[in-house]
Amino acid sequence: MKVEFTVKLKCSNWICSIQDDPDVKVMIAGSTLRKVKSRSWKKQRHFRLLEDGLTIWYKSRWAGRGHSTFSVTEVEAVREGHQSEVLLSIAEEFPADLCFTLVFHGRQGNLDLVADSPEEAQAWIRGVRKLIHKAQTMDEKERLDQWVWDWFQKADKNKDGKMNFKEVKKLLKMMNVDMNEEHALHLFTMADKSESDSLEIEQFVYFYKMLTQRDEVWKVFQDYSGDGEKLMLEELENFLRMEQQEGEQSAQHAKELIDRYEPSETALKQGAMSLDGFQMYLCSQEGSIFNPEHQNLYQDMSQPLSHYFISSSHNTYLLEDQLRGQSSLEAYIQALKRGCRCVEVDCWDGSDGEPVVYHGHTLTSKILFKDVVSTVKEYAFKASDFPVILSLENHCGVEQQTVMARHLSQILGDSLLTTLLDGQVPQQLPSPQELKGKILLKAKKIGGLEQCLDETLTDEVSDDEEMANGDPESPCTEDPPASKLSRELSDLVVYCKSVHFHGFEHARSHAKCYEMSSFSESKAKKLVKEAGTDFVQYNTRQLSRIYPSGLRTDSSNYNPQEIWSMGCQIVALNFQTAGLEMDLNDGLFRQNGCCGFVLKPEFMRDATSQFSPEKPEGRQGYKPLRLSIQVISGQQLPKVNQKEGSIVDPLVRVEIYGVPQDQAKEETSHINNNGFNPVWNETLNFVIHTPELALVRFLVEDYDKASRNDFIGQFTLPFTCIQAGYRHIHLLSKDGTVIPPSSLFVNISISELTSGS
């Protein structure tokens, strides 16, 4: 098979295009900046941008050889001035025009920096922003160039612009490749056209292309290519129709794909696609497992709030555990930026008349309620225009509740919803569409929307009180006294009035659609078992919020899928804790423009629904499906152990989460010592009884026979968002951030389950 290579690099194209930028020049030359961790920890570090145009390197001026690096691709945004709690705390010492904050993707902490002059600060602020923008707008070809360039830079230890065979061998280890020396030398010699026993960048590109040659992609290409060299338009159409199951649109799509991904001018002129272009398409977002049509907002947003799953956070103010963790405004920013639409605020009386937010009766630090409200105001609608619910856990006396009401009204202004949308008492909740740009308060209320009652409320209790009411998961057992409510705070509650749950029978005959209850995870699971269908019906009309057990002091999470299967909308998780449960949450809310609202399946929106997750076959329209996944290969999996000699032994496990009958796991065998291009060619089969509720998680692990397997990467998505055919799955880290170019290559088929199959 012929290897064409189209990349001619003196330096990576995108680096060449920005190296002359004055701000980038300042970064390459380097600057001494103060790194600030607290009011007392402010240390000078030398920062500079490395030649790859992506890596920022820094070290202490005094330390020996130790240094740190991070990639611009890890940085999400640059904030100017005193825009972090740390920089606000030193505002008197350093003026705002010297200060800036680098905010990272995922759960990594911010980097707060202070420059020596406003000009230097501006150069870094503008420079990093330009690099972020450049990295985000790279096309597939530029990305490939960048990876090649990165590997060349990493391997060229003596920086002479060439790579000898010894450096190549080290590079293979870095790349997770266990290749015998003979084969490596063979590839090296083939690439060393000048016979100089070293590779310059163009020759290294050739070496890299031979190394990353994908036989399994070539085989698929061969099946549809008449001459084995290219796919003519009609051949590509056939592939899209037969394998990718695209039907009618395949003719139009084939043209678009050639224009978008074909790197060879010759092929373009013939209206054809070369193997390079075919591989580029398969590795792109369009060739990914996630249906691009479901990535944007595609659902009906005009139904009542109770008809949607809502991305929700528990103890939003915490960055760590619930006993000693730090309370932080940053935790609210992170949750809201991830599309969270329901955040929790635990309020307690502050010593100077200002209410504070923290995890009561613990050693967690405190932040001011008014600062939380200001942060919510600033970040509420950055990721999504749809409403945010402030779930208030109110432990304040009447006096400071009135202060809270004042802060909410003054800071949030028109964003805070304080009146009925049309002046009428609703028979059903308003829709996300009608509530766009609005912040709703969830708290206790004096009386209903229909009338005003007495100032003292004796029959309603908060989440914590409900837990104390005989819930074995509660860490505290004393019965708190009934709360007194401030009229001013009560008046701000409209569509989310917190009430005690008195059973489904009571709810059917007495409850109002704007009344909502909170349930601990164990109470919810008990209701699932005892009254599944009742719970599903209840959730068609009213909102319910589920929160983790009080015994989870380490901020661990429960499986949200079991609770979504009951139609519960506000399934609150500890966003600060990475792992399976947050992967499922991210997976569900990855669709619909990541707006934080996902429309529930039709059978969970019908008030007379007979659906029960325990008996999915009992519902109308029951149609189980067969899911068949051929796990073909993996590409450039990240190293688990950074020791130079270690190489992973990867296996792939596919996990289905859904109604109890759908819970299943199947895995491939493991491949010894190959994280670079392992090939499995194994097929895993599943039957899905309730496809509308199923989530599919692809997990890659490093096999270890002596201890627990190590996590390598994962990707989770709703079953309904899967594209059939030959697809790549772009893997995410434990933290939910992308790890390019790591991927899995699979072939997926979905078919109806017939009685004979």
N, C-alpha and C positions, 0 to 999 in steps of 0.2 A: 504494500500500500504506500502510495506516494505521500510524503509530508510536504504540504505547501506551507511556507510561513510568510506572513505579510508584515511582520513587525520589524521595522528597522529603527533601532534605538541608539542614539548617542547618549541621550538621557530620556527618561520617561516623558512622552509628549506633553502631558499636562504639567509636568514640572518645568519643562522648557518654557511653557507659555506664561508661567508666573514668576520665574526667577528674576525678571527685570523689574518686578513691582517694588516700589520703594519701601513699602511696609514689610514685605517678605525679605527684602535685603537686610533690614534691621534685625529681623528674626534670625536670619542665617548668620549674621555677624555676632549675635548673642548679646544678652543684657543681664545685668545683676538685678534681680527682683527679690523683694522680701516675700517669703512664704509665711502666711499667718494661719495659725491653728486656734489661737485664743488670745485674750488680752495680754497674757504673759508669754506666749510662745510666738515669737516673730523672728525668723532667721533668714539671713541672706543666702540665696542660691543662684548659681549661674545657669541661665536658661538659653538654649539655642535650638534652631530648627536644623535638622540634619539634611544632607544632600538629597535624600529621597523626597523631600518636600512634604513628608507626612509625619515623620517622627520628631517629637519634641524631647530633647535630652536635657537633664539638669543634674547638678551635683553641688554639694557643699563646697565652699571655697577652701575649706580647711581639710576636708576628708581626703584620704589617699586616693585609691582608684575607684571607690564606690560611686555609682551614679544610678539614676533612675530614668526611665523613658516611658512615654505613652504616645499613642497615635492620635492624630487629629480626627480620625474616624471615630474615636471613642468619645469625642467632645460633642455635646448636643448644642450648646449655646454659650455665648459670652455675655455676661451681665456687666454693665458699666456702673462705676460708683459704689456706694454703700448698699449693695443689693443682696447681702447675706447677713445672717445673724452675727457672724464673726466680724465682718467688716463694719457693721453698725456699732459693735461694741468698742471699736477703736477709732470711731469717726472724729473724735476730738483731736486725736494724735495725727491722723493722716487725712488730708482733704480728699473729697470724692473724686477729683480729677486725676488722682494717682492710683485709684483702686479699681480692680476688676476681678471677676470671678469666672473661672472655667467650670461649666456644669457638664457632668458626664452622663452618658446613657446608663440606664439600669439603676442599680442601687449603690454605685460607687460614689463616695463622698466628693463634695466640691473641692476645688483648689482655689484658695483666696490669695491674691497677689497684690503687692504694692510696688509701683515703679518709682524711680528717682525723679522723673519729670513727667508733666502732663503729655508731652510730645511722645515720650517713650511708651507711656501707657496706651495712647491712641494707636501707635504703630502696631503694638501687640493685639489690641482689640480688633482693629481693622484687618490686620494680617491673618489672625486665626479665623475670623469670620469668612474671609475670602477663601481660605483653604478648606473650611467646612463646606462652603457652597460648591467649590470646585470638586471636592470628593463626592458630594451628593449628586452632582449632575454628570458624573462620568458615565459614558455608555459602556456596553459590554466589551468593546474592543479596547477602550482605554483602561478598563479594569484589568483585563488580561495583561496589557503592557505593564500596568502598575505592579501586579504580582511578580511578573518576570523580573522587573527592575528591582523590586524589594529583595527577592531571593539572591540576585546577583550581588547587591550591596551587602547582604548578610554574610555571603560566602567569601567575598573578596576581602579576606582578613587583613592583608598588608596594603590594601587600597591602591594597588598599582593598575587597576582597570582591567586586570586579566585574572583568569582562574586556572590554577594548575590542578593536576589530578587529585592531589592530596586535599585541596580545598573542595573539590567536587565530592569526594567521599564524605567529608564532614557535612557538606550541604545535604547529601542524601539522608543522613541520619537526622538532621534538623527537620527535613521534610517528611519524616516518618516512613522512609523507604528502607527496607532491608533487601538490598540487591547484592548478588554475589559480585565479587570484584571483577571477574572476567567480563560479565555483561556490562557493568558500569564502564569498564575500560573500552569495550567495543563501541558503546554509544559516544564516549568521549572522543575516540579516534575518528569516528564518522563525522563528528561536528568540527574537529580540528582541521579545517580545510587548509590552513596555512602550514600545517605540520610543525607548529612551533611548541608543541607540548603544553599549550595553554589556550584558553578560550577567551576571546574578547566578547563584548556584549552581543554583537550580531550572531556570533557562533554559539554563544550561550543560549540565545533565543531558539536556535535550531535544536540544541541539546534538550532544552525544556520541552519543545514541541514533541520530540521523539519520546521523552519521558512521560508526557501526559497524553500520548496517543491513546485513544479510547477504542479498543477493539470492539467492545460491546455496542458502541454507537455506530461504528463502521459497519457492523453486521446488519443493523436495522437499515442503515443507509443503502447497503447493497441490495436488500430485499426489494427496494422500490426504484433503484437506479438502473436504467437500461444499459448504460455503458460503464457503470462502476466508478465513474469520475464525477458525475453531477446528477442532480435531480432536475429534470425539465419541469416546467410549470405544472403540466398535467400529472407528472409523477408525484410531485409534492402535494398536489390536490388529493390524489389517491391516498397518500399517507395520512393526510389530515382527516379524510372521510372515514377510512377503514380503521386506523389505529387510534386516532385522537377523537373519534366519534363526533366530528364537527358538523356533519350533514350539509345542509344547504349553503352555509357561509364559507365552505372550504375553498371555493374558487377565488373569491375576493380576498380571503385571508392569506392564501398562498402568495399572491402578488405582494401584499403588504409585508409579509415575512421576508421575502427576498430583498425588497427595498430596505428593510430595517436592519437585517443581520448579515447580508452577504458582503464579505470584505473584498472579494476579487472582482476587479473591473471587467475582466473577460467574461466571467459568469453573469454579471449584471447585464452586460450587453446582450447576452443570449436569453435573458429572462430566466436564468437557471440558478440553482443553489449548489455550492460546493460542499464538501464534507465539513470544512471550517465553518461555513455559514450555518449548516445544519446543527452542528454542535453548539454554536453560539445561541441559536434559537432555543434549543432544548435546555440550555443552562440559564436562559433569561427568565424574567417574571412570567412571560407568556407561556413558557414551557414548564412552569412550576405546577405543583400539585394543587395549588390554591386557585380556584376559579377567579380570574381578574374581575369578572362582572360583579362578584360578591365583595370585592374590596372596597368599592365606593358605596355610598348610601343607596341601597336598592329596595329597602322595605317601606311599607306603608307606615308613615309616622303619625297618622291622624286618628289612631285608636286610643281608647282610654289607657292611662298609665299602667293600670293593673294587667294589661295585655302584653307587657314587655318584661324581659329579664333586664335588670339594671345593675351595671357594674358598681359594686359597693365595697367600702373599706371599713374595717373595724379598728378601733383605737388609732385612728388616722394620725394622731399627733406623735406616735412613737416611731423611732428609727430602729429600736432594738427590742429587748424583752420587756415584760410588763412589771418587773419588780424594781429593776435598777436602771432601765433604759433612759435615753435622753429624749425629752419631749422637744419637738423641733418644728418650726414653720416649714422647713425644707421637706418634711414628710408629707405635708399637705400639698406642696408644689409637685412633688414626685407623683403622688396619687392622682391629682387632677390632670397632670400631663399624660398619664397613662390612660386617660379617658374615664376615670372613676367619676360616677355621677351621684354618689351618696357618701358623704364623709361624716365622721363622728366627732363630736366635740364634748368632752367631759369637763363640766364647769364646776368650780368650787369657789367659795368665798376667799378673796385675797386679803392680805393683812392691811392693805392701805385703801380699801374701798373699791379696788379694781379686781373683778373676777379673774381667776386664773384657770388654765387648762392643764391637767395632768392626770395620771392614773391614781386616784385617791387612795390614801392609807398605804402608799408605797414610797420607795426612794426615787421614783422617776422625777426628773427635773420639771420645773413649771414654766409655762409661757403665758403671756397676757392674752385674755380672750379677745381684746380689741385688735391685737396684732394678727390673730388667727382670722378674724373677720376681714381685715384688710388684705391678707394673703389670698383668701378665697375670692374676694372681689377682683383681685388682679389676675388670678389664674383660672377662674371658673370656666371661662369659655375659650381658652386657648386651643384645646384639643377638640372641642365639640360645642355646638350652639345650643344643644338641648339642655333641659333644666338640671340644676344641681339641688339635691336635698341635703340640708344641714340637719343631721340627726343629733338632737340635743340631749345630753345626759345631764340633767340639771340637779346639782346638789347645793345650790346657793340659797341663801335666805332671800326674803322678798325684796329687801333693799338693793342687793347686788343684782337680783333678777331685773330690776327696773333699769339699772346701769346697763345690763346686757341688752335690754330692749332698745335703749337709747343708741348704743353702739351699732346694733344691727340696722336701725332705721337711718342713722346719719351716714354710716360708712357705705352701706349697700344702696341707699337711695332707691331709685326706681327699679333696680334689679330685684329687690326683695318683693315678693308677691304678698300683699297684705289684704287684698280684697278679692271677692269672687269675680271671676272673669266676666260674667254677664249679669251679675247681681242676683242670680237665681240660685237657690239651694240645689246642688247637683244631684241627679239620679245616678250618674256615673262620673268617674274621674275625668278631668280634661286630658288632652293628648300631649305627647312631647312636642308636637308641632305648635299647638296653641301656647305652650309654656316656654317656647324658645327664648333664651336669654334671661330666664327668670331663676331666682333662688328661692326655694321653698323651705320653710322651717318645719321640722318634725319635732313636736314636743307636746306636753300635756296642755289642755285648754279648759278654761272655765266654761262649762256648758257646751252646747253644740253650735252649729252655724245657724240653727233655727231660733235659738233664744239665749239669753244671758242668765247665768245662775249665780249662786253664792260665791264669794271669793275663796272659800275654803273647799278643798277637794278631798274627800275622804275615801272614795272608793276606787281611786286609780293609783297605780304604782308604776315606778320606772323599771327598766330592765333589771337593774341591780337589785331593786326591792323584790321583783318577781323571782329572781334567782334565790334571794334570801328566804322567800316563801317556800321553804321545803325543797328547793332544788338541790340535790346532792352534789351538783357540780360547783356550787357556790363556795368560794373560799371563806366567806363571812356568814355567820348564822344568826346574828341578832336582828330582830325586826325593827327597821327604821320607822320613825313616826311618819304619818301621812304628811305629804308636802303641802306647804302653803304656796300659792301661786300669785305672782304679780299680774295685775290686770293688763298692764302695758305689754308684758311678754306674751301673755295668753292671746291678746288681740292679734298678734303677728302670725298665729297659727291658722292656716286656712284649710288646705287639702290633706294635711298629714297630722291628724290629731291622735296622739298616743293613748291607747286604752288597754285595760287589762282584758285578756281573752277569757270569755266565759263559756266556751264550747261552740261547736258548729251549729247546734240547734238554736241557741240564743242568737248567734250571728245572723242566721237565716231570717229570723222573725224580727229582730230589733236593730241590727247593726246598720250604720250609715256607710256609704262608700268611702267617705273621707276619714273614717276611723281605721286605725291600723294598730296591730299588735306586734310585739317582738317575742321571739321564742329562742331559747337556748338550743344548741344543736341536738342535745339529747331529747328535749321535749319535741322538737320537730320530727326526729327519727321515730319517736314513739307514736306520734300522730300518723306518720306514713304507714306504719304497721297496722294501727287500729282502725284508721278511717281514711284510707288513701283517696277514694273518690270524693269524699266530703271536702278534703283539703284542696283538691284540684278545683272543685266548684267554688269554694270560698275565695280562692285566688283569682277567679275570673272577675270578681267584683271589688275586692279589697286588697290593699297591699299588705304583705307580711314581710317582716325583717327577721333574719336568722343571724345569730351571733355565736362565736366560738365559746366553748365551755370556759368558765372562770378558772378551771384547773390548768388551762394551757398557759401557764405563766411564762413559758419560753416563746410565746407568740407563734406557736405552731398552728397549723390549719386543719380543718376537716375537709372531706371530699364534697365540693359544692354540687357535683353532678347529681347525687342522691336527692338533694333538696330542690334543684331545678326540675327534677322529674315530677315534683309535686306542683309545679307552677309557681313556687315562691319566687318573688321578684328580687327582693333586696337580700341577697345572700352575702353577708359581710365577711370578708377575709382580711387577715393581716397582710396587707400589701408589702410590708417590709420584709416578709419571710419568703425567700425563693424556694421552689420545689414543685412537686407534682401538682399540688392544689392550685398554685398560682399559674402553672402552665395551662391547666384546664380553664381557668378564668380568662387568661390571655387568649387561649384558643377560641373560646366561645365569642369573645368580644373583638376578635381580629376582623370579623366581617362587618358589613354595614357602615363602612367609613370609620371604623374604630370610634363610633360616636357614643358608646357606653349604653346604648339601648338596642336590644335584639327582640324582634317580634316573636312571641311564643307561637308554637304550632297551632293550627286552627282548632284541633280537638282540646286545646287547653284554654281556649278563649270562649267556648260555648258554655253558658251557665248551666245547661242541662247535661253536660258531658258526663259520660259513664266511664271515662278513662281512669284506669288505675295502673301505676307502673308495675305492680305485682302481677297484673294479668293483661299484658298489652294486646293479646289476641282478642280481647272482648270488645275492642272499640270499633266504631264504624270506619271503614276505609283501611282496615288492617292489611298491610301488604309487606311481608318480610322480604329482604333483599340479600343476595349473596355478594360478598365482597372478596375479591381474589387479588392478592398483592404479590407480584413477583418481585422480590428484592434482588435487583441485578448487581449493583456495585456501589462502592463508596468513593468519594473523591476528597483528597487532601484533608483528612480528619485531623483535628488539633491533637497535639501531644498532651497526655494527662500528666506525665511525670517529665519535668523539664531537664532531668539529667541527660547528658549528651547521648549516652548509649541506648536509652530506653525507647522502645517502639511498641505501639499498642497492638493488642490482639482483639480486633473489633467483632462484635456481634450486633445484630439488629433485633430489637423486640418491638412488636406492634401491639399496642394495648387499646382495647375498646372500652369506653366509659359511657354508660347509658342506663336504661332500665335494668333491673337485676338480671334478667335473662340475657342481656347483651354484654354484660361484663365478661371480658375474655382477654387472654394474652397468648401470643405465639411468638417464638423466636427462631432465628437462624442459628446455624452452628457458628463457632468463632473461627476467624482466619488468623493464623499465627503471623506475628511480626509484619503487619502491613497496614499502616494507617493511610498510605498515600493513594493506592488504587485497589483496595480489596474487591474481589469478585465472589459473590455468593451464589447467584442464580437459583435461589430457593423460593418456593411459592407458599404463602401463608393464606389460609382460607377462614372466613368468618361468615356467620349468619347474623344479620341485623334485624331485630324484630320491630324496633321503633327508630327508623333512620333519622326522623326529625329531631330526636333528642340525643343522638349518639355523637361522641367526640372520639377522634382517632388520634392516638399519640404514637409517633415514631421515636423510639429511644435507641441511641447508640451507646454501647458500653464497652469498656476494656475488660475482657474476660480475665478473671483471676481465680484459679482453682483453690487457692489456699484461703482467700478472704473474699469479702464482698466486692463485686465488680465495681469499677470506677465509672462515673458518668463522663461521657464524651460530648454528647450534644442531643438535642431533641427538637421536635416540631409537632405542635398539636393543632388540629383544625376540626371544625364541624364536619360531619360526614356529608352534609348537604352542600358543602363548598368544595368537595373533591372533584377535580377534573380527571376523567378516565384517560387511559392511554399511556404512552411513554412520558414520564414526568420526572423532574428533579425536585427534591425536597431540600430546601436551603436550611441548614441546621442552625439552631440558636443555642447560646450558652445557658448555663444554669440560671443566669440572671435574666434570661429572655432577650439578650442582645444578639445581633447577627455575628457569625464567625466566618466571613467569606474567606476562601471559596469553598468551605466545607459543605458537602452535599451527599445525598443518596440518589441513586438512579433506580427508578422502579417502573413496572408496567402494571397498570391497575385496570381491572374490569369489574363492572357492577352489573348484576343481572337479577331478574325476578326469580324468586325461589319457587320452583314448581314442585308439585307433590312427588314427582319422580326423581328430583335432583337432591 
